[in-house]
């Protein structure tokens, strides 16, 4: 499914009806979307762990780092909405909560596949070098790469950061095709390794 194309069409529709989002609004939407694609990433890693179990039964999946990252992103997203609301509320005027669900959907479709692509690549490299912690900590480098630029944007004090940030958020998972290709390759590898385990062989370390 062309996720990035859908995100682009939604963004164009949003721009046609109102002014485009500022840096703070876009960053807040990304942080609000992050818990969803973090959870999806946890599900994919759990699937890969199950597929690898016959070949590497000692692999462990610690969920604490992912849960902490999920909670922090959710809090930052809520903070972003609060800051955006404060910026768009006139003194003495009615408070209008600046929560744009279209932007959150765009962030899910645009940043989600990119996070999953980077997560799967990071996990495979980590499994090669440090298999005992690959499932636990491989979520952090992709999150730092994608979300660190959004932190200063969240304040609303930056200007012009959104365009380069969009390239960073979109390119690693453009159209969802890199994500799908990487996942299929990793699943095939795991299935091949399962078949190579002799029946009755002692568990690999």
C-alpha positions as CSV (number, residue, x, y, z in Angstrom):
1,X,0.0,0.0,0.0
2,X,1.5,3.4,-1.0
3,X,1.4,4.8,2.6
4,X,3.6,7.9,1.8
5,X,1.3,8.7,-1.2
6,X,-1.7,8.5,1.0
7,X,0.0,10.8,3.6
8,X,0.9,13.3,0.9
9,X,-2.7,13.4,-0.4
10,X,-3.9,13.9,3.1
11,X,-1.4,16.7,3.7
12,X,-2.4,18.4,0.4
13,X,-6.1,18.2,1.5
14,X,-5.3,19.7,4.8
15,X,-3.3,22.5,3.2
16,X,-6.2,23.2,0.8
17,X,-8.6,23.9,3.7
18,X,-6.3,25.8,6.1
19,X,-2.8,27.0,6.5
20,X,-0.2,24.2,6.8
21,X,1.0,23.0,10.2
22,X,3.8,24.8,11.9
23,X,6.8,22.9,13.2
24,X,5.3,22.5,16.7
25,X,2.0,21.0,15.4
26,X,3.9,18.6,13.1
27,X,6.2,17.5,15.9
28,X,3.3,17.0,18.3
29,X,1.5,14.8,15.7
30,X,4.6,12.7,15.3
31,X,5.0,12.1,19.0
32,X,1.3,11.3,19.3
33,X,1.6,8.8,16.5
34,X,4.8,7.2,17.9
35,X,3.1,4.9,20.5
36,X,1.2,3.2,17.7
37,X,4.2,2.4,15.5
38,X,6.3,1.5,18.6
39,X,3.6,-1.1,19.5
40,X,3.6,-2.4,15.9
41,X,7.4,-2.7,16.0
42,X,7.1,-4.7,19.3
43,X,4.7,-7.1,17.5
44,X,7.1,-7.6,14.6
45,X,10.0,-8.3,16.9
46,X,7.9,-10.8,18.9
47,X,7.0,-12.5,15.6
48,X,10.7,-12.7,14.6
49,X,11.7,-14.0,18.0
50,X,9.1,-16.9,17.7
51,X,10.5,-17.7,14.2
52,X,14.1,-17.7,15.5
53,X,13.3,-19.8,18.6
54,X,14.2,-23.2,17.2
55,X,17.6,-21.9,16.0
56,X,18.3,-19.6,18.9
57,X,16.0,-20.5,21.9
58,X,18.0,-18.4,24.3
59,X,16.9,-15.1,22.8
60,X,15.0,-12.8,25.3
61,X,12.6,-10.0,24.6
62,X,12.7,-7.3,27.3
63,X,9.8,-4.9,26.8
64,X,10.7,-2.3,29.3
65,X,12.6,0.0,26.9
66,X,9.8,0.0,24.4
67,X,7.2,0.6,27.1
68,X,9.2,3.6,28.5
69,X,9.7,5.0,25.0
70,X,6.0,4.6,24.3
71,X,5.0,6.5,27.4
72,X,7.6,9.3,26.9
73,X,6.4,9.8,23.3
74,X,2.8,9.9,24.5
75,X,3.6,12.5,27.1
76,X,5.6,14.6,24.7
77,X,2.7,14.5,22.2
78,X,0.3,15.7,24.9
79,X,2.7,18.4,25.8
80,X,2.9,19.4,22.1
81,X,-0.9,19.7,21.9
82,X,-0.8,21.9,25.1
83,X,1.9,24.1,23.8
84,X,0.2,24.5,20.4
85,X,-3.1,25.3,22.2
86,X,-1.3,28.0,24.2
87,X,0.3,29.5,21.1
88,X,-3.1,29.7,19.2
89,X,-5.2,31.0,22.0
90,X,-5.6,34.8,22.2
91,X,-5.3,36.3,25.7
92,X,-8.7,36.4,27.2
93,X,-10.2,34.4,24.3
94,X,-11.8,31.0,24.2
95,X,-9.4,28.1,24.5
96,X,-9.3,26.0,21.3
97,X,-7.4,22.7,21.6
98,X,-5.0,22.3,18.7
99,X,-5.3,18.6,18.1
100,X,-5.5,17.8,14.4
101,X,-6.3,14.1,13.8
102,X,-5.5,14.5,10.1
103,X,-1.9,15.4,11.1
104,X,-1.7,12.4,13.5
105,X,-2.9,10.1,10.7
106,X,-0.3,11.6,8.3
107,X,2.4,11.0,10.9
108,X,1.3,7.4,11.3
109,X,1.4,6.8,7.5
110,X,4.6,8.7,6.9
111,X,6.8,8.0,10.0
112,X,5.5,4.6,10.9
113,X,6.9,2.7,7.9
114,X,10.2,4.5,8.2
115,X,10.5,3.6,11.9
116,X,9.7,0.0,11.1
117,X,12.3,-0.2,8.3
118,X,15.0,1.3,10.6
119,X,13.9,-0.9,13.5
120,X,14.2,-4.2,11.4
121,X,17.6,-3.2,10.0
122,X,18.9,-2.2,13.5
123,X,17.6,-5.4,15.0
124,X,19.3,-7.6,12.5
125,X,22.6,-5.9,12.9
126,X,22.2,-6.0,16.7
127,X,21.3,-9.7,16.5
128,X,24.6,-10.3,14.7
129,X,26.7,-8.4,17.2
130,X,24.8,-8.7,20.5
131,X,22.1,-11.3,20.2
132,X,21.2,-11.4,23.9
133,X,20.0,-7.8,23.8
134,X,18.8,-7.4,20.2
135,X,15.1,-7.7,20.9
136,X,15.3,-5.5,24.0
137,X,17.2,-2.4,22.9
138,X,17.1,-2.3,19.1
139,X,14.1,0.1,19.2
140,X,16.1,3.0,20.7
141,X,18.4,3.9,17.8
142,X,15.6,4.3,15.2
143,X,13.5,6.3,17.7
144,X,16.4,8.6,18.4
145,X,17.2,9.2,14.7
146,X,13.6,10.0,13.8
147,X,12.4,11.8,16.9
148,X,15.4,13.8,18.2
149,X,14.8,16.5,15.4
150,X,11.2,16.8,16.5
151,X,12.2,17.8,20.1
152,X,13.2,21.4,19.4
153,X,10.3,21.6,16.9
154,X,7.9,20.8,19.6
155,X,8.5,24.1,21.3
156,X,7.2,26.0,18.3
157,X,10.3,28.2,18.3
158,X,11.9,26.7,15.3
159,X,11.1,27.8,11.7
160,X,11.7,25.9,8.5
161,X,12.6,22.6,10.1
162,X,9.5,20.8,8.8
163,X,10.6,20.4,5.2
164,X,13.9,18.6,5.9
165,X,12.3,16.7,8.8
166,X,9.7,15.3,6.4
167,X,12.4,13.9,4.2
168,X,13.9,12.1,7.2
169,X,10.6,10.8,8.3
170,X,9.5,9.6,4.9
171,X,12.4,8.3,2.9
172,X,13.4,5.2,5.0
173,X,9.9,3.8,4.5
174,X,8.6,5.5,1.4
175,X,5.5,3.8,0.1
176,X,5.9,1.1,2.8
177,X,7.9,-0.9,0.2
178,X,11.3,-0.9,2.0
179,X,9.6,-2.0,5.2
180,X,7.8,-4.9,3.4
181,X,10.9,-6.0,1.6
182,X,13.0,-6.0,4.7
183,X,10.4,-7.9,6.7
184,X,9.9,-10.5,4.0
185,X,13.7,-11.0,3.8
186,X,14.0,-11.5,7.6
187,X,11.0,-13.9,7.8
188,X,12.5,-16.0,4.9
189,X,15.9,-16.0,6.7
190,X,14.3,-17.1,10.0
191,X,12.4,-19.9,8.2
192,X,15.5,-21.1,6.5
193,X,17.4,-21.2,9.8
194,X,14.5,-23.2,11.4
195,X,14.7,-25.8,8.7
196,X,18.5,-26.2,9.2
197,X,18.1,-27.2,12.8
198,X,18.4,-31.0,12.9
199,X,15.7,-32.9,14.6
200,X,16.7,-33.8,18.1
201,X,19.7,-31.4,18.0
202,X,20.6,-29.7,21.3
203,X,19.5,-26.0,21.5
204,X,22.0,-23.5,20.0
205,X,23.5,-21.1,22.4
